[in-house]
Amino acid sequence: MAKDRLAEVLERYEAVIGLEIHTELTSLRSKMFCGCPVAFGGEPNTRVCPVCLGMPGALPVPNEAAVEATVLAGLALECEIARFSQFHRKNYFYPDMPKNYQISQYDLPFCKNGHLDVEVGEGASAYVTRVGITRIHLEEDTGKMIHVGGAEGRIAGADYSLVDFNRAGTPLIELVTEPDIRTPEEARRFAQTLRTVFLALGISDCSMEEGSMRVDANVSIRPRGATEFGTKAEVKNMNSFKALHDALAYEIVRQADLLDSGGRVVQETRHWDAAAKRTSGLRSKEEAHDYRYFPEPDMVPFEFTDEWIASVKAKLPELPAARRERYAAELGLPKQDARLIADDVALSRFFEQAVSVAGADRAKPVANWVLGELSAHLNATGLAVEECGILPEMLAELVVLIEDGTISGKQGKDVFAEMAQTGERPGAVVERRGMRQVSDTDAIEAVARRVLDAHPDEVASYRGGKSGLIGWFVGQVMREMRGQANPAVVNDVLRALLDQQDR
Ligand SMILES: [Zn+2]
């Protein structure tokens, strides 16, 4: 769908978007209510036990680390932490849920009333929008259905369905936002920013592809200036940030077309089809009373003390927003660089170690190398920064070699390529290949004099006013010295010689 179509619709209508984000606590060792390991994939139905298979009489024991991770997420997002809370049973029948109920939280979630500030857009049109967080609660994930035959693995038209309970019982936090989001881009940025927070907390790998982070969106539109909400549709099945954006853009235009033609929006759940780039109706949305929530009788309620909450708060790491600020204020990084590095936990760890070796005054060139050659190398190889073989000290050494004039920036790129391939330290590469950049004025002057003597016509032209020839002279000297001279020094020496002889 064309971008300007969405822009045109958003001039007449205001979109009201709220997100519901499920995140598996993949960094935990065991499931929510049993000791089965948490992992992705694997041979179906191998990580199961009577508790997560919902066998009669099996009793759940809550995973304390999961409770702590949920409260940590709440604290990171400025939520109020409940002093009293409990689990509820959410009753519904579906084959991927062996107990026929899900242990979840209802009116007493662990965390509520938080917010996250989200930077949207770039450059002069950038702005910050605050998105309220209604609640964060803890529940168990369901198993996974595999529909065989039919279209796109969907149940409709499938020949048969298989079920894998490996995922059943995985600790899952559900975060619900206030309907504060107004555009597909704000929704995408919210989800991306939330992901950086969760990654910084180390509670999940937040993989949209593997489904450990799943974003559903409620979206409605209303004429600009109206105060009443329109009827909302829930959009599901977006497995990338781009899909979230595109599904919302499609849905906003679809609803506008409906209203423009005198129709009305039906409250329903809609499925995003990434290949066809459209949403289609799935089922009418359940109301809370359909689930017949009641307090989970197999577990006592939680009573968090102030001391316990304080002990969790003490474990909060530096969050990406604070890190961005620090990089800009203390290291003088441009906003965009600061964001790109600070939002990535591993990259920021690498960057900070490199800066600690190279010196804070070289933070900017270090950032350039991290975001330039290093990121390109990681993209090309598909390796994570901690497994790419380049250590922060090695990049720092390279930056120092360039900054102190030992080698040129161009030579630096060759050294980087060699270091990335062999793991050899930059200093060793420079020595072995005899790459030292010549900054010695006497050596350069000797070559410069030869070049000037060999080209009397050009010297005369330069003196006659064609000062642009300086670049040509620099090129000649650089070629004579096989690219190893410091260009800035060559420039200075040539100008001095030409001016001197001019007199
Ligand atoms: Zn189990």
Boltz pocket constraint, residues with backbone or C-beta under 6 A from the ligand:
constraints:
  - pocket:
      binder: B
      contacts: [[A, 31], [A, 34], [A, 35], [A, 36], [A, 47], [A, 48], [A, 49], [A, 50], [A, 51], [A, 52], [A, 53], [A, 168], [A, 169]]
      max_distance: 6.0
